[in-house]
Amino acid sequence: MVTGATRGIGRALVEILLQQPDKQVIAAVRHLQSADAKSLSALPRASGTTLTLVKIDSSRRSDAQAALDILKEDGIEKIDTIVANAGIAHEGIQISETDLDVVGQQMENNLIGPWALFKAFRPLLLASKEPKFVALSTEVASLTLRDSLPPVKLSAYGASKIALNYFVNRLAAEEAWLTCFAIHPGVVNTALGDKAIKALGGITMNNLLQDGRAVTVGKAAQRVIKFIETANKETVSGLVFDSSSGSTIPW
C-alpha cells in the first residue's frame, strides 16, 4: 500500500509496482473522485496484478481506520508493505514569521498521519510473513547534517520529519516483529523539491538534474522500491536511509 499515490513519488511507486506480476497494489488517495485518482485505474499493469483505490487523507485521523474497514470488507486480510509517502510542506519562511497553524498542519500530515496509519493497519501487517512499514523522510531532518546542507527555510517541515524519524525508531523498538525504517529519496524533481530549490535562489531544479544532484520521480521511486525489497530487519529497522547511496543518515 502506498499513500499519497496521486502524484510525485507516490504515483511513480504505484506505476512501478503495477509492472510487477501477481501483485496486489493499494493506492491511498485524498479524493477518490479526483481526475488524478481516477487516472491511476488506467495505468498499465502486469499479469495477475490488481489495483485497489482507497481514501486516506493524512490530515483526517479517522480515514485510516475507515480505509481498513473497507479493505477488510473487500476480502483483504493482510498487507506485506506499507509506504507512508503522503506528506506536505509549505513555503519556506523565517521561523518568526511562520503561522503556527501551518506548523500544526505539517505535524498532522507528516507525523500523526503515518502514526494513525500504522495503528489502523497493524492487524493486517501482523498477518504478513514479512511485514514492512516504510516512511518517506528527508535529510533536512538530520540535526547532524544541518550545517552542511543548503540553508532551506523549511523549519516546520524539518521538525515534523524529525518527529517522524523518532516515531519510526520507537516503532522498531516496540514492534520487534516489524521491519520499520525511514528513507530519504534524494533531491527529486517534484513540486516539493522544486519549492525547496527555488527558496534557495541562484539555482534551478534543471541545474541539479543536469549535474546529477537531483533525479526524476521515476528514478527516485525505483531506488526506494529496490531498497525496500532488499531491506533486512536486523540491519535497517529504526534507522533513516539515503536511497541513493544506501547509507544511513545520522540523527
Residue, then its C-alpha position, 0 to 999 in steps of 0.5 A: m500500500v502506498t499513500g499519497a499515490t496521486r502524484g510525485i513519488g507516490r504515483a511513480l511507486v504505484e506505476i512501478l509496482l503495477q509492472q510487477p506480476d501477481k501483485q496486489v497494489i493499494a493506492a491511498v488517495r485524498h479524493l477518490q473522485s479526483a481526475d488524478a485518482k481516477s487516472l491511476s485505474a488506467l495505468p498499465r499493469a502486469s499479469g495477475t496484478t490488481l489495483t485497489l483505490v482507497k481514501i486516506d487523507s493524512s490530515r483526517r485521523s479517522d480515514a485510516q481506520a475507515a480505509l481498513d474497514i473497507l479493505k477488510e470488507d473487500g476480502i483483504e486480510k493482510i498487507d506485506t508493505i506499507v509506504a507512508n509517502a503522503g506528506i506536505a510542506h509549505e513555503g519556506i519562511q523565517i521561523s518568526e514569521t511562520d503561522l503556527d497553524v501551518v506548523g500544526q498542519q505539517m505535524e498532522n500530515n507528516l507525523i500523526g498521519p503515518w502514526a494513525l496509519f500504522k495503528a489502523f493497519r497493524p492487524l493486517l501487517l501482523a498477518s504478513k510473513e514479512p511485514k514492512f512499514v516504510a516512511l518517506s523522510t528527508e535529510v533536512a531532518s538530520l540535526t547532524l547534517r544541518d550545517s552542511l546542507p543548503p540553508v532551506k527555510l523549511s523549519a516546520y517541515g524539518a521538525s515534523k520529519i524529525a518527529l517522524n524519524y523518532f516515531v519510526n525508531r520507537l516503532a522498531a523498538e516496540e514492534a520487534w516483529l516489524t521491519c520499520f525504517a525511514i528513507h530519504p529519496g534524494v533531491v527529486n524533481t517534484a513540486l516539493g523539491d522544486k519549492a525547496i530549490k527555488a527558496l534557495g535562489g541562484i539555482t534551478m531544479n534543471n541545474l541539479l538534474q543536469d549535474g546529477r544532484a537531483v533525479t526524476v520521480g521515476k528514478a527516485a521511486q525505483r531506488v526506494i522500491k529496490f531498497i525496500e525489497t532488499a531491506n533486512k530487519e536486523t540491519v535497517s529497522g529504526l534507522v533513516f536511509d539515503s536511497s541513493s547511496g544506501s547509507t544511513i543518515p545520522w540523527 
